[in-house]
Amino acid sequence: MDISSVIVGARPEVALQVKQSLEALDGVEVHTVAEDGRMIVTIESPSEQDTVKTYEVISILPGVLSVAMVYHQVESNPDEEV
């Protein structure tokens, strides 16, 4: 499991639409939206490659100005541990 935290900067006037677009993506959760359009977002995915793809999709969403990774962690799958 790959877990990342990102700060998404969106144009304030379309922040709610960006939030909805983000929440429509698999494994993406929006935790807060500031008045200036900044959002705290987590991405949970099965692999680093999937996280990169999601990060790239977020960066090209209409209204998104920036995406900055703040935290990244890889956790093992407890079902696969010996």
C-alpha positions as CSV (number, residue, x, y, z in Angstrom):
1,M,0.0,0.0,0.0
2,D,1.3,3.4,-1.0
3,I,0.1,6.4,1.1
4,S,0.8,10.0,0.1
5,S,-0.2,13.4,1.3
6,V,-0.3,16.3,-1.1
7,I,-1.2,19.9,-1.1
8,V,-3.3,20.9,-4.1
9,G,-3.6,24.5,-5.1
10,A,-6.7,25.4,-7.0
11,R,-8.2,28.6,-8.3
12,P,-10.5,29.7,-5.4
13,E,-13.5,30.3,-7.6
14,V,-13.5,26.7,-8.7
15,A,-12.2,25.0,-5.6
16,L,-15.4,23.1,-4.9
17,Q,-15.5,21.7,-8.4
18,V,-11.9,20.6,-8.1
19,K,-12.7,19.0,-4.8
20,Q,-15.5,17.0,-6.4
21,S,-13.1,16.0,-9.3
22,L,-10.5,14.8,-6.7
23,E,-13.0,12.8,-4.7
24,A,-14.1,11.0,-7.9
25,L,-10.6,9.6,-8.3
26,D,-10.0,6.1,-6.7
27,G,-8.0,6.3,-3.5
28,V,-8.2,10.1,-3.2
29,E,-9.6,11.8,-0.1
30,V,-9.9,15.6,0.4
31,H,-9.5,16.5,4.1
32,T,-9.9,20.2,4.0
33,V,-10.3,23.1,1.5
34,A,-9.1,26.6,2.5
35,E,-10.7,29.8,1.3
36,D,-7.7,30.5,-1.0
37,G,-8.2,27.1,-2.8
38,R,-5.5,25.1,-1.1
39,M,-6.5,21.5,-0.2
40,I,-5.0,18.8,2.0
41,V,-5.4,15.5,0.1
42,T,-4.3,11.9,0.6
43,I,-3.7,9.3,-2.1
44,E,-3.9,5.6,-1.2
45,S,-3.0,3.2,-3.9
46,P,-1.7,-0.3,-4.3
47,S,1.7,0.7,-5.8
48,E,4.0,3.6,-6.3
49,Q,3.3,3.6,-10.1
50,D,-0.5,4.0,-9.3
51,T,0.3,6.9,-7.0
52,V,2.4,8.6,-9.7
53,K,-0.5,8.2,-12.2
54,T,-3.0,9.7,-9.8
55,Y,-0.6,12.5,-9.0
56,E,-0.3,13.2,-12.8
57,V,-4.1,13.1,-13.2
58,I,-4.5,15.6,-10.3
59,S,-2.0,18.0,-11.8
60,I,-3.9,18.3,-15.1
61,L,-7.4,18.7,-13.6
62,P,-9.1,21.9,-14.7
63,G,-8.7,24.6,-12.1
64,V,-5.6,23.0,-10.4
65,L,-2.7,25.4,-10.2
66,S,-0.2,23.2,-8.3
67,V,0.3,19.9,-6.6
68,A,3.1,19.4,-4.0
69,M,3.8,16.1,-2.3
70,V,4.3,16.5,1.4
71,Y,4.5,12.9,2.6
72,H,5.0,9.5,1.1
73,Q,5.0,6.1,2.9
74,V,5.0,2.5,1.7
75,E,3.3,-0.1,3.9
76,S,3.3,-3.8,3.4
77,N,0.1,-5.6,2.9
78,P,-0.6,-7.6,6.1
79,D,-2.3,-10.3,4.1
80,E,1.0,-10.9,2.3
81,E,3.2,-11.0,5.4
82,V,4.5,-14.3,6.7
